[in-house]
């Protein structure tokens, strides 16, 4: 008796053939290419010292820990009235049932307590990052924004808080303006480059290389 073993057919995948655009289409796509290549902020420095002068940077660095104290004072003031109202809060099993049993007024107070506690813990973390030696523009502006928001939400804004908000806004706006200008300049350069015969020849050669290597190009520097 002869046993016939059924073996599955092996299908060899065919590589997708890239449809090359016309030169006109490739040239017209220059702006889209630049704007989607990276974020505008990636085209400029991320160091705060490049967007604030020395005095402004020193002032900002001095204000952040000072406003943290103001924010923590306001948060502690918001937390204190609720501390003893929820002494029976379970720490593990039964917490959801306990919360569901609160009256609407109690639940509103408990939510305020949780929000204030969370914001206090969050502020400590963001300030540590914002005042670190390697803090970039995004980290600093995020920390400043959270600090100012906490003071405005839980306390009374003072001149120092508003000054910190001004410095944070200046830091963000100056970097953002420079990033947009750098992007527009890159667009103009790429549009001009793609209009040359040399650029088109290089692009065609690159597509030829990709076809020969199966879509993978390894470049050694």
Number of C-alpha atoms within 10 A of each C-alpha: 3 4 5 6 6 6 6 6 6 6 6 6 6 6 9 8 9 10 6 10 10 9 15 10 10 15 19 14 15 20 18 10 14 20 14 9 10 11 13 20 18 12 15 17 15 16 16 21 15 15 19 19 12 12 9 16 17 12 14 22 15 13 18 22 16 13 21 23 14 22 28 22 16 20 23 15 14 18 20 11 11 17 11 8 12 12 8 8 13 13 7 7 8 10 12 11 10 12 15 10 11 13 10 10 9 15 14 12 18 20 14 15 21 14 14 22 15 12 18 21 11 14 19 15 12 18 20 13 17 21 18 12 8 10 16 17 22 17 19 25 21 16 25 28 15 19 30 23 16 24 23 16 14 19 17 12 17 12 8 15 23 14 15 23 19 14 19 22 14 16 24 19 13 13 23 15 13 17 19 16 15 17 22 16 13 17 18 14 14 18 18 13 15 19 16 11 11 10 15 16 10 11 15 13 12 13 14 12 14 14 15 11 11 11 14 10 12 6 5 4 3
